[in-house]
Structures are given as structure tokens and as C-alpha cells.
Amino acid sequence: MSEKFPLQAISEVADPQKIRVVIFINGEMVHVPLSALLAHVQAQLDSLDARVTALEAP
């Protein structure tokens, strides 16, 4: 990266809420807090787990 935006090791981040992820959607770059992205993924995994458990039940 440039001197204007030096890379920072993730272990040096004091506040994890400040970690943002840049993604490319519909031809545009957008950014989202990592915690919000992971919360959505966790909700989807919980839903999938509940559906699988229901299928496994006799």
C-alpha cells in the first residue's frame, strides 16, 4: 500500500469494532463492519443448523 494508507497488522487493532471489510457488489465497492458481516453469517448458520436438526429428528 501507499505511505498514506500503511498496512496495519490485525493484532495491533485495539478496537475490533473498527475493522471494516471492503466488498464489491453490483459494480461498486462498499464497506461494512466485519462484526456486522459475521453476525449475518452466524444467523444464517444458526438457521441452517436448526433446519438440519429438524430433518435429523425422528
C-alpha atoms as one frame of an Amber mdcrd trajectory, in Angstrom:
protein
   0.000   0.000   0.000   0.997   3.585  -0.148   2.513   5.637   2.645  -0.869
   7.330   3.030  -2.506   4.008   3.952   0.103   1.817   5.629  -0.884  -1.771
   6.323  -1.603  -2.474   9.959  -1.348  -5.917  11.492  -4.706  -7.087  12.792
  -3.111  -7.875  16.161  -2.415  -4.153  16.555  -6.102  -3.172  16.344  -7.237
  -2.071  19.787 -10.954  -1.919  18.923 -12.218  -4.835  16.770 -15.396  -2.860
  16.002 -13.269  -0.618  13.775 -12.339  -3.473  11.416 -14.161  -2.993   8.114
 -14.351  -5.238   5.070 -14.437  -3.889   1.522 -16.603  -5.913  -0.857 -17.574
  -5.486  -4.493 -21.347  -5.559  -5.150 -23.211  -4.625  -8.332 -20.187  -2.900
  -9.817 -19.492  -0.828  -6.703 -17.080  -1.130  -3.819 -18.780  -0.881  -0.430
 -17.537  -1.393   3.100 -19.162  -2.974   6.114 -18.046  -3.585   9.694 -16.611
  -7.088   9.999 -18.749  -7.717  13.078 -21.963  -6.955  11.123 -20.916  -9.239
   8.293 -20.090 -12.059  10.715 -23.370 -11.570  12.602 -25.290 -12.112   9.352
 -23.265 -15.219   8.517 -23.779 -16.569  12.059 -27.548 -16.044  11.787 -27.604
 -17.971   8.505 -25.560 -20.800  10.035 -27.877 -20.973  13.055 -30.882 -21.185
  10.742 -29.267 -23.933   8.682 -28.313 -25.849  11.824 -31.898 -25.695  13.099
 -33.215 -26.996   9.762 -30.706 -29.854   9.686 -31.523 -30.782  13.289 -35.243
 -30.829  12.415 -34.544 -33.153   9.488 -32.489 -35.489  11.675 -35.184 -35.760
  14.356 -37.311 -38.955  14.144
